Amino acid sequence: MAQDLDRRKMAQKLMKIIVQKMPLDKNGDLVFDMDEIGEIHNNTVKMLTRAIGIDVLTTVADVDVADMSDKGTTTTVDELAKVERTVFNEMGTSQQQFNSDNNTALNNSILND
């Protein structure tokens, strides 16, 4: 459950949304009609069909994203280390066998040499 949540969070961090805000004239009316807006949106989507993790939003509204993450914490999680740990845990193998992060493995390696 936690691993699935971590994977989804990492994937979400990679996602991008291109926001196309359609212009309004001085009276607050759309500069383009709805058919033109649809064409502009569809053309942008077509341009990005091979792009991975990018969506398109076409709107006349102001758009903002509220970040719900805790700004009070200053810890940074190394995502690659988390993925490596998950791989070794799923294999049932100790990560220390292959890439130890302490000096004991280095000392034993020097003694063997």
Secondary structure, 3 states (H helix, E strand, C coil): CHHHHHHHHHHHHHCEEEEEECCECCCCCECCCHHHHHHHHHHHHHHCCCCCCEEEEEECCCCCCCCCCCCCCCCCCCHHHHHHHHHHHHHCCCHHHCCCCCHHHHHHHHHHC
